[in-house]
Amino acid sequence: MKKTLTLILAAVLAFGAVSSACADSAAIVDNDPSTLAIATEPVELDVLIRGNVPDNEHGTKWFLEFCEKELNIKLNAEFIDSSVMTEKLNILMGTDSMPDMIMASATVWENNVMDWGYNDGLLLAIDEYEEYCPNYWNEIRKQPELVAATTTPDGHTYGFSNIRVVNEGQSMGIPTYINRQWLENLGLEMPNTLEDFYNVLCAFRDQDANGNGDPSDEIPWAGVNSSGYPEFMVVKWAYGINGYRTDAVDTYTLEGYWAPYHPRYKEALAFMKKLYDEGLLYEGYFSATHDQLRSDMQASTEYAVVGFSIDDGRGSCTGDKSLWSQYDACNPFVVDDTIVRSTWKGAPIDLFTWTISASTEYPELCCAFCDFWYQPYWAICYAQGPEYGTEYDYWGTGWTWDAETQSFSYPIKETDEAKANVDVRGVYNSIMDGASFGLETSTACKYYFEGWTYGKEWDEEERRYQATVAKNNYPYEMPQYIGGYWTDEQQEIYDTYANACSTFTRAQEALLISGERSWDEFDAYMEELTAMGGEEMNQLYKEYMEMVVEVNGLVSPAAAAAAAE
């Protein structure tokens, strides 16, 4: 897409003649169709970026050069590894040494915004500069619950978040998948209860499920405790405990819990221990890395070796792509019919990817800069790099779009044999560890490319598999309930106890499941957790869900059943 066309998109930034609103030396450009520039003259802004320092001549440097050459914004960027980003931010906030902007997806959360924005006034309230970020506000208001999720009790919003539009039938949750072919080979049905699930795993362990003549090479449940989504979560769902790590909501009563205080938590943990003791979990569950598991999952190119797993693409199940057709999304199983069948659902927003310092000399300019990336075309470029052949494709590493397959490709992969197997987007055009910003890429594509249709690019096999996701997972996704922010007192409790209690809980769960700590010490574990603030965390989540239910007028399944009697 040539610059003449991109200017049509730039026109969306209709700021009008507002040059006097900024510092005189850095006025925002009015709606000038001859330029993409935001500032009337070059302006330097300090920015902290969550991500690795570019290790080649392309990389994030495309983004930095584009901003300087086209937007008139020179970003003095400091790159910080994600593992220490939160620590770095705490130091900056505590020493009043913030840069103009911070780019930190999955690092700045609601509690940080309450501390740094609401309480300390260190972050810019972008709602006070709405005229400089119309694209953002037009988009987020399409989903009012997202406005609620980003608005603090003082009515302000302290950062820009990426936004996605979820299509009907599109799973936003964490689909588990199961080997349908193994079920058929052994004459088994899709498990619906926890007992069914246990029996299926036993059959996968004891019988020649994959039909290769060796009944001992199957992995009933493939997963590692260090993975991003704890495997234990699947079993907690079966007991009506829906949560991510240690916070939880009871699916029947909609009561909030610090998970270990849920009345059925002990049963769920005991079941997980039973699976481990009986060899139904991957043997490296507590010792292997995800890469080691992936290697074992791909041990056979002729026979699939995995029966069940969570949140890992079917490409990891086997080295032979032709065997992907063996896998379906698994039903969420439950202990019995008193449990609401559910899975965890992701939110259509990544909170506070960009935040702005309240002390910046250029608040309007910073807001206009962030807002630029909520235009569909530029949101795509933020995530994918420049379009191939445009004047912004400084190194010839850009993308092309195939309307038939609805996919991006990179011509350099076809013309440079040495780079044929390189993820060009990741290596050359990646910003902030590859995270998108503005509009999430599929949403931007939906808005920008004519004829974009959800799932249009799927081949027959992918269409079949996604149909099982829509049937077996999507209807049971439990939303992330949003009801507002904690009070200052509640936030203080969270800041005081959350990190220590979370770390302790996950560590003790691993010890109890593995047997490194005797199961007879479960009560002692709970006493230790309570002594370090666990009960305070439990009460905090109870109060939060009470607020959520009241604010949103929710009726729990328990209340609905009682009213029907």
Disulfide bonds with the S-S distance in Angstrom:
none
